[in-house]
Amino acid sequence: MDGQDRVATPAEETTPLLTNNNTDVAQAQDADNNDPSQDVEAGMPAANGQPRTPRSIIVMTALIMPLAVLEIATYIAGIPLGQTVPWWATYQVQPLITLTILASVAAIINIVLIRRRGTPLAFPLNLIIDIALGLSIWSSVAPVLDHILGRYPETSEILLILTFVFGFIIALLFFALFIVRCIAFIRDQRRQSTWSVPTGGVTFEFSIKFFRQENTGTPAP
């Protein structure tokens, strides 16, 4: 035959892009999600996927125990010194000591649970404890502090007054715990309800097709 027959032979090359970056992207996102520096208030890490206990709750709960010891110690220390309970503190000091013991027990249980599993007692139960003990201790302390304000205390009353001062601080801590727990719960609920893009990788591929031309004809004589 005269002329040349051109046969088109298709060849295809596929080149993937970013295929090696899938694992790196997922690992980087997991590292960002697990980075403790992302949460300033993060405290002890929780188990079973539970939210972390804020550091402020841990600190305030731990402060209740030494304050309770100081309160009871000042009351007991005044007994050998001949301290007598004035009339304005007769009906408040015994309930205050009892409530302080209960407060220290609740604080110890919460700290132990935080150390073991990362979370304290159940949120509703802690709210009830905070508001109940806070109001009860306040009702025992407020009348006494109202009586001693504006007058110079006697020497025999100093240790007893310190007892009520420590109780006053414990009551404030329970009120603060109630507020901080509510704020932490609201933040956690908002964080869980926030829409987020699922993690993963994206792979791009492109194809190049070209034709190779071959001369199969024979030249004319």
Residue pairs with C-beta under 8 A, 6 or more apart in sequence:
1 217
1 218
2 217
2 220
3 217
4 215
4 216
4 217
5 216
5 217
6 213
6 214
6 215
7 213
7 214
7 216
8 211
8 212
8 213
9 211
9 212
9 214
10 209
10 211
11 209
11 210
11 211
11 212
12 207
12 208
12 209
13 207
13 208
14 205
14 206
14 207
15 205
15 206
15 208
16 203
16 204
16 205
17 203
17 204
17 205
17 206
18 201
18 202
18 203
18 204
19 203
21 201
22 200
22 201
22 203
23 201
25 199
25 200
25 201
26 199
26 200
26 201
29 199
30 199
32 38
36 42
36 45
39 52
41 54
41 55
41 56
41 184
42 52
42 54
42 55
43 52
43 53
43 54
43 55
43 57
43 58
43 114
44 52
44 53
44 58
44 114
44 115
44 118
45 52
45 118
46 52
46 53
46 117
46 118
46 119
47 117
47 118
47 119
48 117
50 117
50 118
50 119
51 119
51 184
51 188
52 118
53 114
53 118
53 119
53 120
54 180
54 184
56 180
57 120
57 177
57 180
57 181
57 184
58 111
58 114
60 173
60 176
60 177
60 180
61 107
61 110
61 111
61 114
61 120
61 177
62 107
62 111
63 173
64 103
64 104
64 107
64 170
64 173
64 174
65 104
65 107
65 108
65 111
67 166
67 169
67 170
67 173
68 100
68 101
68 103
68 104
68 107
68 166
68 170
69 104
70 162
70 166
71 96
71 97
71 100
71 162
71 163
71 166
71 167
71 170
72 97
72 100
72 101
72 163
74 159
74 160
74 162
74 163
74 166
75 93
75 97
75 159
75 160
75 163
77 159
78 156
78 159
78 160
78 163
81 156
81 159
82 156
83 156
83 157
83 159
83 160
84 156
85 93
85 160
86 157
86 160
88 143
88 144
88 147
88 148
89 144
89 160
89 164
92 140
92 141
92 143
92 144
92 164
93 140
93 160
93 163
93 164
95 136
95 140
96 137
96 140
96 141
96 163
96 164
96 167
99 133
99 136
99 137
99 140
99 167
100 137
100 167
100 170
102 133
103 133
103 137
103 170
103 174
106 121
106 129
106 133
109 120
109 121
110 120
110 121
110 126
111 120
113 119
113 120
113 121
114 120
120 126
121 129
123 181
123 185
126 177
126 181
127 178
127 181
127 182
129 174
130 174
130 175
130 177
130 178
130 181
131 174
131 178
133 171
133 174
134 171
134 174
134 175
134 178
135 171
137 167
137 170
137 171
137 174
138 168
138 171
140 167
141 164
141 167
141 168
141 171
144 161
144 164
145 164
145 165
145 168
148 157
148 161
153 161
